[in-house]
Structure formats: structure tokens, C-alpha cells
Amino acid sequence: MSTDTTEQLQDLAQSPAEEAVQAPVKTSSIAPDELARLSDDVVAALKTVYDPEIPADIFELGLIYKIDIEDDRMVKIVMTLTAPGCPVAGEMPGWVENAVGAVEGVSGVTVEMTFDPPWTPDRMSEEAQVAVGWY
């Protein structure tokens, strides 16, 4: 992944999740313009997935900790849930996989769930806070 695109993904991840996990900087064999398009499209796809208990998308909620686009166009996502006992814990990774897998140019998707660090409301973007009436 190019340095500029990695920084862009880190900025995107930090917008809703100020303490997002940092992705390592590496060089990609994917052309910079194509990598930027893929990055934007992956984030747009993530914004179509909503937590059914909170009226905001999972990206703006700060549930996405890391997005990594590999040279083979495999997208690796590290994410969390609002709580370990979340009723959709078994379903949400599939929703994310389906949404991101539909992005043109993505060869596959893996979703890793983590609860370290645990999600807290301060990970929410201002947009998500407005959507839930907390701002």
C-alpha cells in the first residue's frame, strides 16, 4: 500500500475512531489512483452496514479499527462490536464481508473481530453522535 494511501486510510479510520489501530506503512503494487479508488469504495461499502441497535453506520460508530488492502486486492478488516454480547455478533462480520466483497476490484474479504481495545462511545464520529442524538 502506498504511503499516501495508507495515511488516507489511517485518517479515514481516525475520523470516526480517534484511537483507531494504526496500519503499518508499506508499498503496494496497485497503482496509486486505483488504490485510492478501492480505499474510498471500501469505506463507502462499510458505511452501508448499520448496527441494528444504533441508527448509525459501523464506520462512523468507530467499529472499524483497521482496513488493509493487499497487493492481491484481498481486503483485511479488523473490527469490533459495541459490546461482546451484541445480539448480531455472529451476523455482522458476514454483513461486512458481503458489503466490501461487492466492491469492484476486491478479490476477497477477511473480517477479524477483536474486543481489544473495547469499543467506547468516544470512538463515534460527530456525525454518528448527531444521528443518535448525543451531540
C-alpha positions in Angstrom: 0.0 0.0 0.0 1.4 3.4 -0.9 2.4 5.8 1.9 -0.2 8.4 0.8 -3.0 5.9 0.6 -2.0 4.3 4.0 -2.1 7.8 5.5 -5.5 8.4 3.9 -6.9 5.1 5.3 -5.5 6.0 8.7 -7.2 9.4 8.5 -10.4 7.8 7.5 -10.2 5.3 10.3 -9.4 8.0 12.8 -12.2 10.3 11.8 -14.9 8.2 13.5 -12.5 6.3 15.7 -9.9 8.7 17.1 -7.9 5.9 18.6 -8.0 3.6 15.6 -5.4 1.0 15.2 -2.6 2.2 13.0 -1.9 0.3 9.8 1.8 -0.3 9.0 3.1 1.7 6.1 4.1 -0.4 3.1 4.4 -0.1 -0.7 1.7 -1.5 -2.9 1.9 -2.9 -6.5 -1.6 -1.5 -7.1 -1.5 1.8 -8.9 -2.0 4.8 -6.5 -5.1 6.0 -8.3 -6.7 2.6 -8.2 -5.7 2.0 -4.6 -7.3 5.4 -3.7 -10.5 4.4 -5.5 -10.5 1.0 -3.8 -10.0 2.6 -0.4 -12.8 5.1 -1.0 -15.1 2.4 -2.2 -14.3 0.0 0.7 -15.1 2.8 3.2 -18.3 3.6 1.3 -19.3 0.0 1.4 -18.7 -0.1 5.2 -20.9 2.9 5.6 -23.8 0.8 4.2 -23.6 -1.6 7.2 -25.6 -0.4 10.3 -25.7 -1.6 13.8 -29.3 -2.6 14.2 -29.5 -1.2 17.8 -27.9 2.2 16.9 -29.1 4.4 14.0 -25.6 4.9 12.6 -23.3 3.0 10.3 -20.4 0.9 11.6 -17.7 3.1 10.2 -19.0 6.3 11.8 -19.6 4.4 15.0 -15.9 3.7 15.1 -16.3 -0.1 15.0 -13.7 -0.4 12.2 -10.2 -0.5 13.7 -8.1 -1.3 10.6 -8.5 -1.7 6.8 -5.7 -3.3 4.8 -5.8 -3.8 1.1 -3.2 -6.4 0.0 -1.5 -6.5 -3.4 -3.8 -9.3 -4.5 -6.7 -7.0 -3.7 -7.7 -9.0 -0.6 -9.2 -6.7 2.0 -8.5 -7.4 5.6 -10.6 -5.7 8.2 -10.2 -5.6 11.9 -13.3 -4.5 13.7 -15.2 -4.7 17.0 -18.8 -4.5 18.2 -20.4 -2.1 20.7 -20.4 -5.0 23.3 -19.0 -8.5 23.3 -22.6 -9.8 23.9 -24.0 -7.9 20.9 -27.0 -9.8 19.5 -25.6 -9.6 15.9 -22.1 -10.7 16.8 -22.4 -13.8 14.7 -24.0 -12.0 11.7 -22.2 -8.6 11.4 -18.9 -10.0 10.1 -20.9 -11.6 7.3 -22.6 -8.3 6.6 -19.2 -6.6 6.4 -17.8 -9.3 4.2 -20.8 -9.1 1.8 -20.7 -5.3 1.6 -16.9 -5.0 1.0 -16.9 -8.1 -1.2 -19.3 -6.4 -3.6 -16.8 -3.5 -4.3 -15.4 -3.7 -7.8 -11.8 -4.9 -7.8 -11.9 -6.6 -4.4 -10.7 -10.2 -4.7 -11.9 -11.3 -1.2 -12.5 -10.1 2.3 -11.5 -11.3 5.8 -13.0 -9.9 8.9 -11.3 -10.3 12.2 -13.2 -9.5 15.3 -11.5 -8.0 18.4 -12.5 -6.5 21.7 -9.1 -5.1 22.4 -9.4 -2.2 22.8 -13.0 -2.4 23.8 -15.4 0.0 21.9 -16.5 3.1 23.8 -18.8 5.9 22.6 -15.9 8.3 22.3 -14.9 6.3 19.2 -18.0 7.7 17.4 -17.7 10.4 14.8 -19.5 13.7 15.3 -21.9 12.5 12.5 -22.8 9.3 14.5 -23.2 11.3 17.7 -25.7 13.6 15.9 -27.5 10.5 14.4 -28.1 9.0 17.9 -28.9 12.4 19.5 -25.8 12.5 21.7 -24.5 15.8 20.2 
